[in-house]
Amino acid sequence: MARNDQKELNTLVLQGGGALGSFQAGAYEVLSGRGYEPEWLAGISIGAINAGIIAGNEPANRLRRLRGFWEEITNDVLGHPLFGDVRSRTAFNEISANLSLVNGVSGFFRPWWPFAWPGTGPAARGVSFYDTSPLLKTLTDIIDFDYLNERGPRLSLGAVNIKTGNFAYFDSTTTRLGPEHIMASGALPPGFPPVEIDGHWYWDGGLVSNTPLQHVLENSGERPLCIFQIDLFSARGALPESLIEVAQREKDIRYSSRTRLTTDRFLQLHDISAAAQRLQEKLPDEFKDDPDLKRLLEIDAKCAVTLVHLIHRMAEYEGSAKDYEFSRLSMNDHWNAGKADVVKTLGHTAWKNRTISADSLQIFDLNKGDD
């Protein structure tokens, strides 16, 4: 178990969620300004893009690069709803989302034209609706991959091997990362085409798990972790009362993080190891080196963990298209919501009075009362 006087390793865990991702950028703005600059980032899909931008730039340039990316991919849908009521805003968002479907998003993706041009192979136009080559150029322009791999914070990106169906992580501690690794993490079918890396083809990691929390917990060292998990879909929600609400709720459930499942498993491993330690003290000396006992002792959590859970709360006017609604207005709303949630969390009495956990895990979900 890590000692309480060790400095925590600040870690950002960023979920996928398309256009909702500016919530993460706003949260990062406040965290970095309050001294929580990450030393490790783990992301999936849009979370991988945000994480890559942060990890691939000097600290002084990160926020500017993030802002530039989000303004680039929202510059095609400007303006405001005609009126300030919920119905008008809902209509505005639906129009904006449909424009994204028809026209694509600047600097991100564009429709294949002509669609489904004849061809064979996994990269042919017939296997996706959109071409993501604009994203390749954007990532190359705004991320310094030499800095990312040689001097930047650790970066972990989740994707799915299409042939095996197995989850894969690309980690800067073991692999030299490029734009293709970020794009593989965000290659959500059937919208986006798969990405080839070293002869293997990958899709969006969100198909298996939309949060990289388990990867972080299983690959940590002995240094205490302070994890800020920034989610874009909430697992909690109301019972649907229409087909529109069914589509919205289904998407939230499908892509929400299974944080409780992961943290429960983490605690169970800690309890098993604690029981093994107590057993070791009771055994005669000739049994204390038993290989089975040693195996039980080895499965303990490697470090103390503080987990801060920040979740985008869906606005009343948002529907099932919220993850591909790329208006500048919504981008700014999400960005400001991320900032506000972090300000509230860091200002909470429970956070101000916290200490590095002497146990294996402590969780702060200080905005959950807003649901």
N, C-alpha and C positions, 0 to 999 in steps of 0.2 A: 504494500500500500504506500502511496506517495506521502511524503511528509507535508505537513500543513504550511511550512515556511517556504515551499517551492513556489516560484512564480508560475501562474497559470499560462497555458498555451491557448491563446484566443483562436477560436475556430468558427468559421461560418459554414453552415450546412444549408444549401439553397435548393429548394424544390423546383420542379418544372411547373409551368403554368402560362406560357405564351405571353400575351399582352399584359398580363397581371404582374409581370416581372419587375416593372418599375417600382413596385412596393418594396422589393429587396434593395433596389438602388437607393431609395429614400432611407431605408433602415440603415444601410451602410454609411450614408452621409453622416448620420448622427453618431453611430458607433465609432467611426474613425475620428470624428471631432471630439469625442469624449475619451479618447485614448485606447480604444479597443481595436486597434489595427490588427487584422488577422495574420497569423503565421501559418495557418492551414485553411484552405478552402476546398469544399467538396460540393459538386453541383451536378444536376441532371437537367437536360433540356435547356430552357431559358436560364435556369440556375447555373448551368455550365457556361453559358455565354457571359453572364454577369461575373461569375467567378473567374473566368479567363481574362476578362478585361481588368479586373482588380489585380490578379496575380501577374499579369503581363505588362504592368506599368509601374514606374516609380511612385511611391506614396503621394508625392506632390501632384502627380498627373492623373491619379485614378478617378477622382470624382469628375474631373473635366471630361475624361474619356467616356465614363459612364453616361454623363449627361449628353454628350455628343452622339453616342449610339442611340439613346432613346429619342432624341429629337430627330435624328435621321430617319428612324423607322416609323415616325408618326407625322412626318411633314406633309403627307398626302391628304390627310383628313383634318382640316382645320375648321374653325367656326364653333358655334354654340347652338343649342336648341332654341327654338323660337320663344319658348316660355320656360319658366323656372319650376314647373310642376313635375312630378314623377313620370306622368304619362308622356310628356314632351321629351324628357331625357331618355326614357326607354326607347321611344321611336328614333331619336337621334342615334343612340347606340346601335340599334338594329340596322339602320341605314349604313352607319360606319362599318359594322362587321360585314355586311353584304358587299360593300365596296372593296374590302380587303379580299374577300373570296373571289370577286370578279377580276380585280386589277392587280392583286398581289400587294406587297408592302415594299416601299423603297428601301434599298440596302439590305433586304432580307430574302424575299422570295418573289417570284413572278410566275404566272401561268405558262405552261408549255404552249407554244403556238407554232403550228397547229397542234391541238391536243392529241395525245396518244399517237404520235408519229410512229409509223411501223418500225419495229426494231426488235432485237432480241438481247437477252442478258439483263442482269439485275439493275443496271444503270440506265436502261432504255426509258424513253419517255412514257411508255405504256404502263409503268409500275408506280407512277405518282402523278399527282395533279399539278405540282409546282416544281420549278427549277430553283435550286438554292445557290446557284453560282453567285448571285449578288451578295449573299452572306459571306462567302469565301473571300471576296474582295474587301468587304467591310472588316472582317476579322484581321486580315492581313494588314490593313491600313491602321487599325487602332491598337493592335497588340504587338508588343515587342517580344517575340518568342525567344530571342536570345536571353533577354532579361528574365523571362518567365522560367526558363530551364536552368539558368546559371545562378541567378541571384534572388529571384522572387520567392514568395512564400510557397509552401507545398500546395499542389493542386491535384485533386482526385476527381475524375469524371466517369460517370456510369453510362454504360450502353449495353445492348443485347446482341449477342451473336445470332444472326438470323437462322443459320442452319442447325445449330445445337439448341437454341432457345436459352442458353445459359447467360447469366449476367456477367459482365466483364467490367473491370475498372482499369482506367489508364491513369497512372500515378506518376507525377513528375520526379519522385524519388527513384523510380525504376525505369521510366520510359521517357525519351525525349518527345515532348508534346508539340503538336503543330495544330493548325486550324482544322485539319481533318478529324482530330480527336474530339474537339468541341462540336463539330458538325455531326459526328456520329452520335453523340449523346443527345442531340436534338432532332434526329431524323425520324420524326413521328409519321408512320404510315397511316393512310395512303396519301396524305398530303405531300410529304417530302420523300425524296428518293433515298435509298440506303447509301451508306458510305463505306468504301473499301479501305481497309488498313491491313497491310502485310498479308494480302491474299484472303482475308476474311471480310465478310460483309456485316454491317451493323445497322440496327435501328435504335430509336430513342429508348433510353434506359427506363423511362416511365412505364413501359409495357410490363416490366417486372416489378419495379419498385420506384416510386416517384420521389424518394428521399434517400440520400446517401448516409443517413445516421448510423445504420448498422455497420457500414464499412468503416466509418470513423471510430466507432467503439471497439471494433475488432482489430484495428490496426494502430492503436495508440501505443505510446511508450509508457514510461513510469511517471512522466510529468503530469501534474493535474491539468485537466481540460476545462476550459470555459467555452461551452458550445452555444452559439446563437443559431438556433434552427428557425429559418424564416420560410414559412409555408404559404402557399398561394391558394390552396383549397382547404376548406374546413370540413372535418369529418362530421361535425354536428350540423343538424339542419332540421327544418320543419317537415312534417308529412306533406307530400305533394297533393295538390287538389286539382291539377289540370295536367294535360299531356306536356305542356310547356314546362311546368314545374318538375314533372317527372324527368325530362331530359336534363334539366339543370341539376337536380339532386343526384341523378345517376352519375353525372360527370364528377361532381364533388366527391362522392363516395369512391369512385374508381381511382381518382388521382390524389386523394387526401393521404397524408402520411399515417403509417401504422406505428406512431410513436409509442403508444402504450404497450404494444406487442414487443417492440424492441427493448424498451426500458424494463419491462417485466422480465424478459429473458436475461438482461444484464444483471438484475437483482438476484435472479435464481442462481446464476453462476456464482455470484458472490456468496450466497447462502450455502451452496454446496461446498465451496472452498473453506468457508468458516467452520462448517461441520467437520470437514476433513482435518482441519487444524486441531480442533478439539479432540478428535479421535486419535490423532498422532500423539497428543500429550498423555492419553490414557493407555496407549499400547506399550508392551514391554520393548526394551531397546532392540531386540532381535527382529521386531516387526516394523520399526520406524522407517526403514529403508525399503519397504515393500514397493515394487514397481507400480502396483495398482494405486497405492496410497499417494505416491508421487504424482501420478497422472491426475488424480483428483485435486491435489494442491495446485497444479499448474493451470487449472482452468479459471482461477480467480481473475476478476477484473484487474487490469494492470495498473489502473490509476483512479484517483478520485475524479468525479465528473460533476460539474455544474452545468445543467441544461436549461437554457432560456428559450422558451417556445413563443414565437411570434407568428400570428396567423392573420392573413388578410381576411377581413370580414366583408362579406358581399354586401354591397349597397342595394337598397330597395329597387333601384332601376336596372340592376344588372341581371342578365339572363344566361342561358346556356352558351351564348356566343361570346361571353366575357373574355375568354382566352384568345380570341382572334379579333377583338375590337380595338383597333390601333389608332383611335383618335388622339390628338394632342391633349384634348380636354381630359379624357379618361387617364391618359398617362400621367398627367400632373396630379390628378386626384389620387391615384394609387401611390405615387411618389410621396405626396404629402401625408397620406395615411401611414406609410411605413415610418416616416419621420416621427409622426405623432405617437405611434405605438412604442417606439424605442424611448422617446422622451418620458412617456408615462411609466414604462418599466424601470428605467434607471432612476426615476424620481420616487419610486415606491419605497415605503419604509422597509418592507421585507428585503428588498435588494440592497438598500443602503446599510442595513444591519447584518448582512450575510458575512459568513466566514467560509474559507475553503473547507469543503466537507471533510470531516474525519472519517465518514463512512464512504460507501462506494458511489452514491448518487444522490443529488438533490436537484429538484425540478422547480423552475419558476415559470408559471403561466399566469402572469399578473394582469392580463387583459381579458381573461376568459369570462369575467362577469359582464362583459359587453355583449355577449352572444344573446 
